[in-house]
Amino acid sequence: MMRILGVLGLLVALYGGLVGTYVQNAPGFEPTSRTQERIQGNLIDVASIQGRYGVITLGAAMVIITGGIDLSIGAVVGCAAVLFGVLTQNGVHPFAALPLVVLAGAGVGFGNGLLITRLKLQPFLVTLCGMFVYRGAARLLAGSVSRTATVEAQPEFAASLQMIRYVLIGKDASGELLFPAQFVLLLVLAAVIGFFLHRTAYGRYWYAIGHNELAAKYAGVSVDRQRVWVYVVCSALAALAGVLLFLDMPSIQADSGGQYLELYAILGAVLGGCSLRGGEGTAVGMVLGAMVLPVLENLVNIRGLKSDLIPAVIGLTLLAGTILDEFIRRRSRARH
Amino acid sequence: MTTPRLTATAVSKRFPGVVALDGVTLTLAPGEVLAVVGENGAGKSTLMKILAGVYQPDEGTVELDGRPVRFAGPAEATAAGVVLIHQELNLAENLTVADNLFLGREETTGGWLRVLGRRGMAARAAELLARVGLPADRVTRLVETLPPGEKQLVEIARALGTAVRVLIMDEPTSSLTQKETERLYAVIDSLRTVGVSVLYISHRLAEVKRCADRVTVLRDGKNAGELPKERVTHDNMVRLMVGRDMKQFYPKVHRTGTGGRSVLALDAVRYRNGPDTPVSLEVRAGEILGMAGLVGAGRTELAEAVFGVRHLAAGALALDGRPLAVKSPVDAIAAGVFLVPEDRRLHGLVTAESVGFNLSLPNLDRLRSRFGLHRRAEADLHATWIERLRVKTPSAAQTVGLLSGGNQQKVVYGKWLARGPRVLILDEPTRGVDVGAKAEIYALVDELAGRGVAVWMITSDMEELLGMSDRVVVMHEGRLAGELAGAALTEEAVMRLATGGQAG
């Protein structure tokens, strides 16, 4: 509870800063309605990115709740984006390519899960290796992919591609962002995952496994099967985010598409209240946690700071947040 | 004769390099409470795990109600009515009591979606808790907020929720206070009256006398004998467990009594985040000062403050009459004040490392040479203490976590004895240690006290407290409730002080 309030407070402060900066920077002759319009447009841009980060954050958070970690998310995002481009370029209809790519992602998660549960390998190592393997796979598939390349190779896909883009990203044919469809998608997915986490027996198992795997095992929970499942979901969501990335961006480079996203996802999950020790976290927290980084990035950008500063600002803000969180936690423990 | 509820016939189990069980036989009648006792490593836990489906026997058969069974896992055993309550508490502490009661067998609707039927479970949870004497408001509490005794009762309530017919408990009272233990006994009695059979492992002999209808003794993975209720005595059990007579279980050979000079003195000591009441006490040469109190009375915390793990907030320490400043364990160790901690696997040993590594750890400053370590001096140190403490280990290179509890504890003693202690603070000095090793540790501590080492022994084991202490101080809610010695030192007096009463 405390942690959700914390991340909520952080978001309020960031959004406040964002709006404040807009008002402050507005040229004197600009009518207020125009400023509002610009703020609105910017918030929609931010929400769009929040949606995509949120999708992978949900997956990372589920893995973290069961006491695991997935470092391969970013590579899977990149690989999935490239795979989607290659498939459509080679004549697979986008409507078929989308489920195929997500299924391939699920397969990757299944592999990760099996290595972790059957061979008893450490999640950190398995997914670290996965990170290199899937990045390499992406580079083998193609150097880069893009919607234009696909449409050039398969002109008949142009319409369906644009339709998927409109539904999942919210961009019209001219590339203007009409509504943050990715954020809507995030809310839908979060509702589904929240339902499983908080209202079904599976969710109980994930929390129990994350906190005390033996307890779950002795209670008759099929621990291995549950753990494989969360890796499957995590990688499938990463693959979905890869498709989103492909649809949103002008082009995807195989060696950099989706880079560092696993860290963003893990940070989002932790900001949202997931403990890396496992067994903690809520769906609402995950969404809130995933919203922090895009606002922060945006704030740095519009304040006219050098974009080189972004990583440092993010790191320092998170560090401050972590220190504050630990402080609150100690306080509340001392009161017990 | 009625069919026994559970029989194990000629059960054997081998692990790489060890024969854990060698043809063990055991029967359990319906509604019977059978205690299984034996030294650590005697095979009790292995036997329990076989009965509960955690392990499968290599040879022999297990029969439930006369039908042979072979459980593939604990879930299958639970389904058949055989439930193991494990030594370490097996609850998911981040979940509520109700969640834990139904973990793995939730009431659900919606087919494969498995939506939780929370209202129904809450009602049933309250009923189950009532059967173990816990109030209904515990249902929605997080398990981590409960005291250890209530956690144990929650585990039993969980077993009751599964139509249990055989309840197996592995050292159920090792983390309980006297009062909580009494509550557990009452629950066991009520289980017996409804025909549930109980198998009970314990190191506490007094407890076995109190609860069990019959005692089965294991030694070195074999049956060592059985005692009917009327023949259950301390001496009989110990004789079967260790295979020899042990009149001198609590030796008082070397000690000189309570009249020695003060070695360690605490003067109005308070520590950070501790209770407001200052504590003063002294530990004298030639005696063993026992410290009693309930779990949470602040005994361990006080010891940790003296050892420098916690920070002193007020008061002073003195060693041999001279002021002693302890800011961290480094200072305490330099002064010769050593702590044998309560949780040896967490604070006493680096369990993944070797016996030798652990013996060397606090002595590295003395083993240092210009080029690293004096390998020969280190090997001598290992050999000396492994031999003097009779640590049963193939070599100093053996991983310490693989030794039995008693031998691990000897290594903890060894690492300090190698440094030469002036004050030894023993926190639960023989917890989870088998009877044979216990006797050796008692003899060792007696000898140390006799040589002038001040021994401060914190213990929750009443027999140990009364058997070993020359003088006892009792703590209650962070303060010293009283001191007992000589004829005034009785179980009743200790319990009265520990629970907040006056010394009578």
HADDOCK unambig.tbl for C-alpha pairs under 7 A between the chains (distance, minus, plus):
assign (segid A and resid 199 and name CA) (segid B and resid 115 and name CA) 5.72 0.50 0.50
assign (segid A and resid 199 and name CA) (segid B and resid 116 and name CA) 5.72 0.50 0.50
assign (segid A and resid 200 and name CA) (segid B and resid 113 and name CA) 6.98 0.50 0.50
assign (segid A and resid 200 and name CA) (segid B and resid 114 and name CA) 5.35 0.50 0.50
assign (segid A and resid 200 and name CA) (segid B and resid 115 and name CA) 4.21 0.50 0.50
assign (segid A and resid 200 and name CA) (segid B and resid 116 and name CA) 4.96 0.50 0.50
assign (segid A and resid 201 and name CA) (segid B and resid 106 and name CA) 6.39 0.50 0.50
assign (segid A and resid 201 and name CA) (segid B and resid 114 and name CA) 5.76 0.50 0.50
assign (segid A and resid 201 and name CA) (segid B and resid 115 and name CA) 6.48 0.50 0.50
assign (segid A and resid 201 and name CA) (segid B and resid 116 and name CA) 5.99 0.50 0.50
assign (segid A and resid 208 and name CA) (segid B and resid 92 and name CA) 5.16 0.50 0.50
assign (segid A and resid 211 and name CA) (segid B and resid 92 and name CA) 5.94 0.50 0.50
assign (segid A and resid 211 and name CA) (segid B and resid 94 and name CA) 6.66 0.50 0.50
assign (segid A and resid 212 and name CA) (segid B and resid 92 and name CA) 5.46 0.50 0.50
assign (segid A and resid 214 and name CA) (segid B and resid 90 and name CA) 6.91 0.50 0.50
assign (segid A and resid 215 and name CA) (segid B and resid 90 and name CA) 4.50 0.50 0.50
assign (segid A and resid 215 and name CA) (segid B and resid 91 and name CA) 5.34 0.50 0.50
assign (segid A and resid 215 and name CA) (segid B and resid 92 and name CA) 6.12 0.50 0.50
assign (segid A and resid 218 and name CA) (segid B and resid 74 and name CA) 5.86 0.50 0.50
assign (segid A and resid 218 and name CA) (segid B and resid 75 and name CA) 6.70 0.50 0.50
assign (segid A and resid 219 and name CA) (segid B and resid 75 and name CA) 6.51 0.50 0.50
assign (segid A and resid 219 and name CA) (segid B and resid 103 and name CA) 6.02 0.50 0.50
assign (segid A and resid 219 and name CA) (segid B and resid 104 and name CA) 5.26 0.50 0.50
assign (segid A and resid 220 and name CA) (segid B and resid 74 and name CA) 6.64 0.50 0.50
assign (segid A and resid 220 and name CA) (segid B and resid 75 and name CA) 4.31 0.50 0.50
assign (segid A and resid 220 and name CA) (segid B and resid 104 and name CA) 5.28 0.50 0.50
assign (segid A and resid 221 and name CA) (segid B and resid 104 and name CA) 5.10 0.50 0.50
assign (segid A and resid 279 and name CA) (segid B and resid 94 and name CA) 6.63 0.50 0.50
